[in-house]
Amino acid sequence: MQLALSRVSYTHPAAQDPILNDVTLAFPEGWTGLLGDNGCGKSTLARIACGALEPDAGAVSSGLFCVYCPQEADEQPESLPEFALDFGRDARSLRERFNLSDEMAWRWSELSFGERKKLQIACALWQRPDVLIVDEPTNHLDAPSRAELAEVLGRFRGIGILVSHDRALLDALAQRCISFEPTGPDGQTRLVTRPGGYSAAHAQAERERAETAAERLRAKSEHARLASEQRNRAQEAARADARRSKRHLDPKDKSGRAKIDLAIFTGQDGARGKLLRQMGGRLAAARARVDATFVPKRYDGSLFLDARASPRKAVLHIPAGTIPCGEGALKLPELYVGSTEHIGIVGPNGAGKTTLLDHVRKILARQAPEQGADGLAILDIPQEPSPGQRTRTLAAVRSLSPTDRGRVLSCVAQLNSDPDRILEGAATSPGELRKLMIAHGLLSAPALIIMDEPTNHLDVHSVEALEQALAQFGGALLLVSHDRAFLSACTSATWEIEGGKLHR
Protein backbone atom coordinates (compact mmCIF):
# COMPACT_ATOMS: atom_id res chain seq x y z
CA MET A 1 0.00 0.00 0.00
CA GLN A 2 1.30 3.44 -0.94
CA LEU A 3 0.01 6.91 -1.71
CA ALA A 4 1.35 8.27 -5.01
CA LEU A 5 1.38 11.78 -6.46
CA SER A 6 2.17 12.06 -10.17
CA ARG A 7 3.31 15.36 -11.78
CA VAL A 8 1.26 17.47 -9.37
CA SER A 9 1.29 21.27 -9.76
CA TYR A 10 -0.56 23.90 -7.76
CA THR A 11 -0.66 27.70 -7.67
CA HIS A 12 -2.43 29.58 -4.89
CA PRO A 13 -5.18 31.95 -6.09
CA ALA A 14 -3.72 35.42 -6.84
CA ALA A 15 -0.15 34.07 -6.67
CA GLN A 16 2.12 34.52 -9.67
CA ASP A 17 4.27 31.42 -9.35
CA PRO A 18 3.30 27.81 -8.50
CA ILE A 19 4.11 26.65 -5.00
CA LEU A 20 4.26 23.05 -6.28
CA ASN A 21 5.53 22.36 -9.78
CA ASP A 22 5.50 18.92 -11.46
CA VAL A 23 5.88 17.01 -8.17
CA THR A 24 6.06 13.20 -8.31
CA LEU A 25 6.24 11.38 -4.97
CA ALA A 26 5.32 8.09 -3.35
CA PHE A 27 4.50 7.69 0.36
CA PRO A 28 4.94 4.07 1.54
CA GLU A 29 3.68 2.62 4.82
CA GLY A 30 5.28 4.12 7.91
CA TRP A 31 5.93 7.75 8.77
CA THR A 32 7.36 10.27 6.30
CA GLY A 33 8.38 13.70 7.58
CA LEU A 34 7.91 16.85 5.50
CA LEU A 35 10.64 19.43 6.20
CA GLY A 36 11.03 23.01 5.05
CA ASP A 37 10.76 26.67 5.92
CA ASN A 38 7.44 28.44 6.56
CA GLY A 39 5.45 28.94 3.38
CA CYS A 40 7.41 26.49 1.22
CA GLY A 41 4.34 24.32 0.49
CA LYS A 42 4.34 21.53 3.10
CA SER A 43 0.72 21.99 4.19
CA THR A 44 -0.39 22.53 0.59
CA LEU A 45 1.19 19.22 -0.42
CA ALA A 46 -0.40 17.50 2.59
CA ARG A 47 -3.88 18.82 1.70
CA ILE A 48 -3.50 17.71 -1.91
CA ALA A 49 -2.31 14.26 -0.78
CA CYS A 50 -5.44 13.70 1.29
CA GLY A 51 -7.85 15.14 -1.28
CA ALA A 52 -8.71 18.29 0.68
CA LEU A 53 -7.25 20.41 -2.14
CA GLU A 54 -7.53 19.80 -5.88
CA PRO A 55 -4.26 20.20 -7.83
CA ASP A 56 -4.12 22.35 -10.97
CA ALA A 57 -2.44 19.48 -12.79
CA GLY A 58 -1.37 15.91 -12.08
CA ALA A 59 -3.00 13.03 -10.23
CA VAL A 60 -3.19 11.52 -6.74
CA SER A 61 -3.81 7.80 -6.21
CA SER A 62 -7.33 7.08 -5.05
CA GLY A 63 -8.99 4.29 -3.13
CA LEU A 64 -7.36 5.07 0.23
CA PHE A 65 -9.19 6.49 3.25
CA CYS A 66 -7.30 9.64 4.26
CA VAL A 67 -7.69 11.80 7.37
CA TYR A 68 -6.01 15.20 7.68
CA CYS A 69 -5.41 16.77 11.10
CA PRO A 70 -4.78 20.52 10.49
CA GLN A 71 -2.25 22.65 12.32
CA GLU A 72 -4.84 25.24 13.39
CA ALA A 73 -6.34 24.20 16.73
CA ASP A 74 -9.52 26.25 16.29
CA GLU A 75 -11.06 23.83 13.76
CA GLN A 76 -13.48 21.39 15.43
CA PRO A 77 -13.21 17.90 13.88
CA GLU A 78 -16.29 16.77 11.97
CA SER A 79 -16.12 13.39 13.71
CA LEU A 80 -16.05 14.91 17.22
CA PRO A 81 -19.71 14.14 18.16
CA GLU A 82 -19.40 10.50 17.02
CA PHE A 83 -16.11 10.12 18.91
CA ALA A 84 -17.69 11.60 22.05
CA LEU A 85 -20.60 9.13 21.89
CA ASP A 86 -18.37 6.10 21.31
CA PHE A 87 -17.56 4.21 24.51
CA GLY A 88 -15.94 1.28 22.75
CA ARG A 89 -12.44 0.10 23.61
CA ASP A 90 -10.61 2.17 20.97
CA ALA A 91 -12.32 5.45 21.86
CA ARG A 92 -11.91 4.90 25.61
CA SER A 93 -8.23 4.00 25.14
CA LEU A 94 -7.55 7.19 23.14
CA ARG A 95 -9.28 9.33 25.76
CA GLU A 96 -7.22 7.72 28.49
CA ARG A 97 -3.98 8.05 26.53
CA PHE A 98 -4.51 11.76 25.91
CA ASN A 99 -6.03 12.44 29.34
CA LEU A 100 -9.36 13.56 27.83
CA SER A 101 -12.45 13.50 30.02
CA ASP A 102 -15.75 12.32 28.51
CA GLU A 103 -17.39 15.75 28.59
CA MET A 104 -14.54 17.68 26.90
CA ALA A 105 -15.95 17.13 23.42
CA TRP A 106 -19.15 18.97 24.41
CA ARG A 107 -17.38 22.15 25.57
CA TRP A 108 -14.96 22.68 22.69
CA SER A 109 -15.09 26.49 22.90
CA GLU A 110 -13.99 26.41 26.56
CA LEU A 111 -10.96 24.18 26.03
CA SER A 112 -7.37 25.35 25.85
CA PHE A 113 -5.69 25.04 22.46
CA GLY A 114 -3.58 22.18 23.80
CA GLU A 115 -6.71 20.25 24.83
CA ARG A 116 -8.28 20.95 21.42
CA LYS A 117 -5.16 19.69 19.66
CA LYS A 118 -5.30 16.41 21.60
CA LEU A 119 -8.97 15.99 20.70
CA GLN A 120 -8.21 16.64 17.03
CA ILE A 121 -5.54 13.94 16.95
CA ALA A 122 -7.64 11.47 18.95
CA CYS A 123 -10.56 11.89 16.52
CA ALA A 124 -8.21 11.37 13.55
CA LEU A 125 -6.76 8.14 14.99
CA TRP A 126 -10.20 6.88 16.08
CA GLN A 127 -11.31 6.79 12.41
CA ARG A 128 -8.59 4.19 11.64
CA PRO A 129 -7.53 5.72 8.31
CA ASP A 130 -5.29 4.18 5.65
CA VAL A 131 -3.47 7.52 5.41
CA LEU A 132 -3.04 9.79 8.42
CA ILE A 133 -1.65 13.29 7.88
CA VAL A 134 -0.84 15.35 10.98
CA ASP A 135 0.20 18.98 10.53
CA GLU A 136 2.29 20.45 13.39
CA PRO A 137 0.74 18.07 15.97
CA THR A 138 2.90 19.23 18.90
CA ASN A 139 1.76 22.86 18.71
CA HIS A 140 0.26 23.88 22.07
CA LEU A 141 1.15 20.56 23.76
CA ASP A 142 3.05 20.36 27.05
CA ALA A 143 5.98 17.98 27.52
CA PRO A 144 4.02 14.98 28.91
CA SER A 145 1.45 15.30 26.11
CA ARG A 146 4.21 15.41 23.47
CA ALA A 147 5.74 12.21 24.84
CA GLU A 148 2.33 10.50 24.83
CA LEU A 149 1.67 11.73 21.30
CA ALA A 150 4.92 10.22 20.02
CA GLU A 151 4.06 6.87 21.59
CA VAL A 152 0.49 6.79 20.22
CA LEU A 153 1.47 7.88 16.70
CA GLY A 154 4.29 5.34 16.76
CA ARG A 155 1.66 2.57 16.94
CA PHE A 156 -0.06 3.72 13.74
CA ARG A 157 0.45 1.10 11.02
CA GLY A 158 -0.81 2.85 7.90
CA ILE A 159 0.75 5.56 5.72
CA GLY A 160 1.70 8.47 7.97
CA ILE A 161 2.70 11.96 6.79
CA LEU A 162 4.12 14.22 9.48
CA VAL A 163 4.43 17.97 8.84
CA SER A 164 6.47 19.29 11.74
CA HIS A 165 9.32 21.48 12.97
CA ASP A 166 9.58 19.34 16.13
CA ARG A 167 12.95 17.64 15.72
CA ALA A 168 12.40 15.19 18.60
CA LEU A 169 9.07 13.97 17.17
CA LEU A 170 10.54 13.60 13.68
CA ASP A 171 13.43 11.57 15.06
CA ALA A 172 11.04 9.37 17.02
CA LEU A 173 8.61 8.64 14.15
CA ALA A 174 9.98 9.34 10.67
CA GLN A 175 11.58 6.56 8.65
CA ARG A 176 12.30 9.02 5.83
CA CYS A 177 12.12 12.77 5.34
CA ILE A 178 11.19 14.84 2.28
CA SER A 179 12.79 18.28 2.27
CA PHE A 180 11.65 21.35 0.33
CA GLU A 181 14.90 22.92 -0.89
CA PRO A 182 15.58 25.95 -3.12
CA THR A 183 17.09 25.21 -6.54
CA GLY A 184 18.24 28.74 -7.35
CA PRO A 185 17.83 32.44 -6.60
CA ASP A 186 14.47 32.52 -8.43
CA GLY A 187 12.76 30.91 -5.42
CA GLN A 188 11.89 27.61 -7.12
CA THR A 189 12.12 24.50 -4.94
CA ARG A 190 12.81 20.81 -5.35
CA LEU A 191 11.76 17.91 -3.11
CA VAL A 192 14.54 15.64 -1.87
CA THR A 193 13.92 12.35 -0.04
CA ARG A 194 16.48 11.14 2.50
CA PRO A 195 16.33 8.16 4.90
CA GLY A 196 15.87 8.50 8.66
CA GLY A 197 14.41 11.12 10.96
CA TYR A 198 15.32 14.80 11.20
CA SER A 199 18.83 14.30 12.61
CA ALA A 200 19.87 11.75 9.98
CA ALA A 201 18.28 13.64 7.08
CA HIS A 202 19.69 16.97 8.25
CA ALA A 203 23.19 15.52 8.66
CA GLN A 204 23.08 14.09 5.13
CA ALA A 205 21.77 17.40 3.76
CA GLU A 206 24.64 19.25 5.44
CA ARG A 207 27.17 16.84 3.93
CA GLU A 208 25.62 17.38 0.50
CA ARG A 209 25.64 21.13 1.06
CA ALA A 210 29.36 21.05 1.97
CA GLU A 211 30.15 18.94 -1.10
CA THR A 212 28.16 21.30 -3.33
CA ALA A 213 29.90 24.33 -1.83
CA ALA A 214 33.31 22.74 -2.48
CA GLU A 215 32.33 21.85 -6.04
CA ARG A 216 31.07 25.41 -6.62
CA LEU A 217 34.39 26.78 -5.36
CA ARG A 218 36.29 24.51 -7.77
CA ALA A 219 33.97 25.45 -10.63
CA LYS A 220 34.37 29.19 -9.97
CA SER A 221 38.16 28.78 -9.82
CA GLU A 222 38.18 26.94 -13.16
CA HIS A 223 35.89 29.56 -14.69
CA ALA A 224 38.23 32.34 -13.52
CA ARG A 225 41.25 30.50 -14.96
CA LEU A 226 39.57 30.02 -18.34
CA ALA A 227 38.41 33.64 -18.44
CA SER A 228 42.01 34.76 -17.85
CA GLU A 229 43.25 32.39 -20.55
CA GLN A 230 40.64 33.72 -22.95
CA ARG A 231 41.80 37.29 -22.38
CA ASN A 232 45.43 36.26 -23.01
CA ARG A 233 44.51 34.43 -26.22
CA ALA A 234 42.47 37.40 -27.40
CA GLN A 235 45.52 39.62 -26.95
CA GLU A 236 47.72 37.08 -28.81
CA ALA A 237 45.20 36.87 -31.66
CA ALA A 238 45.12 40.66 -31.89
CA ARG A 239 48.92 40.80 -32.07
CA ALA A 240 48.88 38.08 -34.75
CA ASP A 241 46.41 40.09 -36.80
CA ALA A 242 48.68 43.10 -36.53
CA ARG A 243 51.74 41.08 -37.59
CA ARG A 244 50.17 39.69 -40.77
CA SER A 245 48.98 43.08 -41.93
CA LYS A 246 51.09 44.41 -44.90
CA ARG A 247 50.12 48.02 -44.32
CA HIS A 248 53.17 48.67 -42.16
CA LEU A 249 55.61 47.12 -44.68
CA ASP A 250 57.71 49.01 -47.20
CA PRO A 251 56.39 48.31 -50.71
CA LYS A 252 59.90 47.16 -51.61
CA ASP A 253 60.15 44.68 -48.69
CA LYS A 254 59.52 41.54 -50.73
CA SER A 255 60.98 39.23 -48.06
CA GLY A 256 58.53 40.48 -45.39
CA ARG A 257 55.59 40.15 -47.72
CA ALA A 258 56.69 36.59 -48.60
CA LYS A 259 56.78 35.55 -44.94
CA ILE A 260 53.24 36.86 -44.37
CA ASP A 261 52.00 35.08 -47.47
CA LEU A 262 53.62 31.81 -46.29
CA ALA A 263 51.96 32.08 -42.84
CA ILE A 264 48.58 32.63 -44.48
CA PHE A 265 49.16 29.69 -46.89
CA THR A 266 50.19 27.24 -44.09
CA GLY A 267 47.36 28.34 -41.76
CA GLN A 268 49.69 29.48 -38.99
CA ASP A 269 48.11 32.92 -39.03
CA GLY A 270 44.67 31.53 -37.99
CA ALA A 271 45.82 29.14 -35.28
CA ARG A 272 45.48 31.66 -32.49
CA GLY A 273 42.08 32.81 -33.71
CA LYS A 274 40.88 29.20 -33.80
CA LEU A 275 42.09 28.62 -30.24
CA LEU A 276 40.27 31.77 -29.16
CA ARG A 277 37.00 30.52 -30.67
CA GLN A 278 37.41 27.19 -28.85
CA MET A 279 37.82 29.05 -25.57
CA GLY A 280 34.30 30.44 -25.90
CA GLY A 281 32.79 26.95 -25.70
CA ARG A 282 35.01 25.92 -22.79
CA LEU A 283 34.13 29.11 -20.90
CA ALA A 284 30.38 28.57 -21.43
CA ALA A 285 30.69 25.00 -20.11
CA ALA A 286 32.54 26.28 -17.02
CA ARG A 287 29.82 28.91 -16.43
CA ALA A 288 27.14 26.23 -16.65
CA ARG A 289 29.05 24.14 -14.10
CA VAL A 290 29.09 27.11 -11.68
CA ASP A 291 25.35 27.73 -12.15
CA ALA A 292 24.56 24.06 -11.55
CA THR A 293 26.16 24.14 -8.09
CA PHE A 294 23.70 26.45 -6.32
CA VAL A 295 24.24 26.76 -2.56
CA PRO A 296 21.23 28.48 -0.92
CA LYS A 297 22.03 31.32 1.45
CA ARG A 298 20.34 31.43 4.83
CA TYR A 299 19.85 34.26 7.27
CA ASP A 300 22.26 33.67 10.14
CA GLY A 301 22.28 37.06 11.85
CA SER A 302 20.18 38.38 14.71
CA LEU A 303 16.96 40.36 14.52
CA PHE A 304 17.01 43.74 16.30
CA LEU A 305 13.90 44.65 18.31
CA ASP A 306 13.59 48.38 18.89
CA ALA A 307 12.17 49.17 22.34
CA ARG A 308 11.17 52.16 24.39
CA ALA A 309 11.28 50.95 27.98
CA SER A 310 8.57 52.56 30.03
CA PRO A 311 9.76 55.26 32.48
CA ARG A 312 7.48 53.66 35.07
CA LYS A 313 9.03 51.09 37.37
CA ALA A 314 6.25 48.57 36.57
CA VAL A 315 4.28 48.33 33.34
CA LEU A 316 1.62 46.01 34.76
CA HIS A 317 0.00 45.43 38.13
CA ILE A 318 -2.23 42.37 38.61
CA PRO A 319 -4.18 42.53 41.89
CA ALA A 320 -4.50 39.40 43.99
CA GLY A 321 -7.74 37.54 43.42
CA THR A 322 -9.47 34.67 41.65
CA ILE A 323 -10.52 34.52 37.98
CA PRO A 324 -12.72 31.95 36.19
CA CYS A 325 -10.72 29.24 34.41
CA GLY A 326 -12.53 26.46 32.50
CA GLU A 327 -14.82 24.66 34.93
CA GLY A 328 -12.87 25.96 37.91
CA ALA A 329 -10.92 29.06 38.94
CA LEU A 330 -7.35 30.35 38.96
CA LYS A 331 -6.04 31.91 42.16
CA LEU A 332 -3.57 34.78 41.63
CA PRO A 333 -1.24 36.49 44.11
CA GLU A 334 -0.48 40.18 43.65
CA LEU A 335 1.82 40.44 40.61
CA TYR A 336 3.98 43.14 39.04
CA VAL A 337 5.81 43.21 35.70
CA GLY A 338 8.85 45.49 35.75
CA SER A 339 9.63 47.75 32.80
CA THR A 340 12.58 45.58 31.71
CA GLU A 341 11.51 42.24 33.20
CA HIS A 342 11.31 39.12 31.03
CA ILE A 343 8.79 36.60 32.42
CA GLY A 344 7.98 33.11 31.18
CA ILE A 345 4.60 31.55 32.04
CA VAL A 346 4.55 27.74 32.20
CA GLY A 347 2.14 24.98 33.15
CA PRO A 348 0.34 21.91 31.78
CA ASN A 349 -2.37 22.08 29.12
CA GLY A 350 -5.58 23.53 30.47
CA ALA A 351 -3.93 25.01 33.58
CA GLY A 352 -4.96 28.58 32.66
CA LYS A 353 -1.97 30.20 30.94
CA THR A 354 -3.97 31.72 28.08
CA THR A 355 -6.74 32.61 30.55
CA LEU A 356 -4.18 34.61 32.53
CA LEU A 357 -3.08 36.48 29.40
CA ASP A 358 -6.72 37.31 28.60
CA HIS A 359 -7.01 38.71 32.15
CA VAL A 360 -3.84 40.76 31.55
CA ARG A 361 -5.32 42.18 28.33
CA LYS A 362 -8.43 43.34 30.19
CA ILE A 363 -6.30 45.07 32.83
CA LEU A 364 -4.22 46.82 30.15
CA ALA A 365 -7.39 47.92 28.34
CA ARG A 366 -8.63 49.55 31.56
CA GLN A 367 -5.26 51.25 32.04
CA ALA A 368 -5.14 52.74 28.53
CA PRO A 369 -7.45 55.74 29.14
CA GLU A 370 -5.46 56.68 32.25
CA GLN A 371 -2.17 56.79 30.32
CA GLY A 372 -3.34 59.38 27.78
CA ALA A 373 -1.02 60.33 24.92
CA ASP A 374 1.93 58.69 26.65
CA GLY A 375 0.21 55.29 26.69
CA LEU A 376 2.14 52.04 26.82
CA ALA A 377 3.08 50.68 23.36
CA ILE A 378 2.25 46.97 23.36
CA LEU A 379 2.93 44.15 20.89
CA ASP A 380 0.42 41.35 21.53
CA ILE A 381 0.67 38.14 19.47
CA PRO A 382 -2.14 35.67 20.28
CA GLN A 383 -1.79 31.91 20.28
CA GLU A 384 -4.01 31.42 17.22
CA PRO A 385 -4.69 34.59 15.15
CA SER A 386 -8.24 34.69 13.81
CA PRO A 387 -9.09 35.06 10.09
CA GLY A 388 -10.10 38.67 10.86
CA GLN A 389 -6.71 39.40 12.40
CA ARG A 390 -5.01 37.93 9.33
CA THR A 391 -7.03 40.14 6.99
CA ARG A 392 -6.42 43.27 9.09
CA THR A 393 -2.68 42.59 9.37
CA LEU A 394 -2.23 42.15 5.62
CA ALA A 395 -4.31 45.27 4.90
CA ALA A 396 -2.38 47.31 7.48
CA VAL A 397 1.01 46.33 6.02
CA ARG A 398 -0.09 47.09 2.46
CA SER A 399 -1.28 50.56 3.53
CA LEU A 400 2.02 51.54 5.19
CA SER A 401 4.33 54.17 3.76
CA PRO A 402 7.11 52.79 1.53
CA THR A 403 9.66 53.36 4.30
CA ASP A 404 7.67 51.58 7.02
CA ARG A 405 6.63 48.77 4.69
CA GLY A 406 10.29 48.27 3.81
CA ARG A 407 11.15 47.97 7.52
CA VAL A 408 8.39 45.40 8.04
CA LEU A 409 9.36 43.30 5.02
CA SER A 410 13.03 43.45 5.99
CA CYS A 411 12.11 42.03 9.41
CA VAL A 412 10.07 39.26 7.76
CA ALA A 413 13.06 38.40 5.56
CA GLN A 414 15.31 38.27 8.64
CA LEU A 415 12.85 35.73 10.08
CA ASN A 416 13.55 33.51 7.05
CA SER A 417 10.46 34.09 4.86
CA ASP A 418 9.92 35.62 1.44
CA PRO A 419 8.09 38.95 2.03
CA ASP A 420 7.05 39.34 -1.62
CA ARG A 421 5.30 35.98 -1.61
CA ILE A 422 3.42 36.83 1.58
CA LEU A 423 2.05 40.11 0.22
CA GLU A 424 1.30 39.03 -3.34
CA GLY A 425 -2.10 37.72 -2.26
CA ALA A 426 -1.33 34.03 -1.89
CA ALA A 427 -2.45 31.95 1.08
CA THR A 428 -0.40 32.96 4.11
CA SER A 429 0.71 30.09 6.34
CA PRO A 430 0.23 30.43 10.11
CA GLY A 431 4.01 30.71 10.54
CA GLU A 432 4.25 33.49 7.94
CA LEU A 433 1.32 35.35 9.48
CA ARG A 434 2.96 35.22 12.90
CA LYS A 435 6.18 36.70 11.46
CA LEU A 436 4.23 39.45 9.69
CA MET A 437 2.35 40.35 12.91
CA ILE A 438 5.65 40.52 14.82
CA ALA A 439 7.28 42.69 12.16
CA HIS A 440 4.30 45.07 11.94
CA GLY A 441 4.01 45.37 15.71
CA LEU A 442 7.68 46.33 16.03
CA LEU A 443 7.04 49.61 14.17
CA SER A 444 5.60 51.07 17.38
CA ALA A 445 8.82 50.29 19.33
CA PRO A 446 6.80 48.49 22.05
CA ALA A 447 7.60 48.79 25.73
CA LEU A 448 5.77 45.50 26.46
CA ILE A 449 5.62 42.35 24.33
CA ILE A 450 3.01 39.66 25.09
CA MET A 451 3.28 36.37 23.18
CA ASP A 452 1.28 33.17 23.61
CA GLU A 453 3.22 30.14 22.28
CA PRO A 454 5.40 32.25 19.94
CA THR A 455 7.30 29.25 18.54
CA ASN A 456 4.15 27.52 17.27
CA HIS A 457 4.20 27.16 13.46
CA LEU A 458 7.71 28.68 13.16
CA ASP A 459 10.50 26.79 11.40
CA VAL A 460 13.73 26.01 13.29
CA HIS A 461 15.78 28.91 11.90
CA SER A 462 13.01 31.42 12.61
CA VAL A 463 12.77 30.23 16.22
CA GLU A 464 16.52 30.75 16.64
CA ALA A 465 16.35 34.30 15.21
CA LEU A 466 13.34 35.21 17.39
CA GLU A 467 14.99 33.71 20.48
CA GLN A 468 18.10 35.87 20.02
CA ALA A 469 16.02 38.99 19.43
CA LEU A 470 13.79 38.55 22.50
CA ALA A 471 16.80 37.82 24.70
CA GLN A 472 18.22 41.25 23.77
CA PHE A 473 14.88 43.11 23.95
CA GLY A 474 15.16 46.12 26.25
CA GLY A 475 11.51 46.35 27.33
CA ALA A 476 9.16 44.10 29.31
CA LEU A 477 8.33 40.61 28.06
CA LEU A 478 5.51 38.21 28.98
CA LEU A 479 5.76 34.80 27.25
CA VAL A 480 3.66 31.63 27.42
CA SER A 481 5.50 28.61 26.04
CA HIS A 482 6.03 24.87 26.46
CA ASP A 483 9.50 25.24 24.93
CA ARG A 484 11.67 25.35 28.05
CA ALA A 485 14.88 25.88 26.06
CA PHE A 486 13.33 28.91 24.35
CA LEU A 487 12.16 30.37 27.68
CA SER A 488 15.52 29.73 29.30
CA ALA A 489 17.23 31.74 26.55
CA CYS A 490 15.02 34.83 26.62
CA THR A 491 13.39 35.10 30.10
CA SER A 492 14.79 35.63 33.58
CA ALA A 493 11.73 34.90 35.78
CA THR A 494 9.03 32.24 35.76
CA TRP A 495 5.36 32.14 36.71
CA GLU A 496 4.16 28.55 37.01
CA ILE A 497 0.47 27.67 36.97
CA GLU A 498 -0.57 24.33 38.41
CA GLY A 499 -3.48 23.02 40.44
CA GLY A 500 -5.48 26.25 40.08
CA LYS A 501 -2.73 28.45 41.56
CA LEU A 502 0.06 30.66 40.19
CA HIS A 503 3.49 30.35 41.78
CA ARG A 504 6.32 32.85 41.16
PEKA-V146904 format. One record per run of one state. SS is the DSSP state (H for helix, E for strand, C for the rest). FROM is the first residue (numbers start at 1). TO is the last residue. If there is no record, write none. Layout:
# PEKA-V146904
SS/FROM/TO
SS/FROM/TO
This chain:
# PEKA-V146904
C/1/1
E/2/10
C/11/19
E/20/28
C/29/29
E/30/35
C/36/41
H/42/49
C/50/56
E/57/60
C/61/65
E/66/69
C/70/79
H/80/85
C/86/88
H/89/97
C/98/103
H/104/110
C/111/112
H/113/126
C/127/130
E/131/135
C/136/142
H/143/154
C/155/158
E/159/163
C/164/166
H/167/173
C/174/175
E/176/182
C/183/188
E/189/195
C/196/197
H/198/243
C/244/253
H/254/266
C/267/267
H/268/292
C/293/313
E/314/318
C/319/320
E/321/325
C/326/327
E/328/332
C/333/334
E/335/338
C/339/341
E/342/346
C/347/352
H/353/374
C/375/377
E/378/381
C/382/386
H/387/398
C/399/401
H/402/414
C/415/418
H/419/423
C/424/429
H/430/444
C/445/447
E/448/452
C/453/459
H/460/472
C/473/475
E/476/480
C/481/483
H/484/490
C/491/492
E/493/498
C/499/500
E/501/503
C/504/504
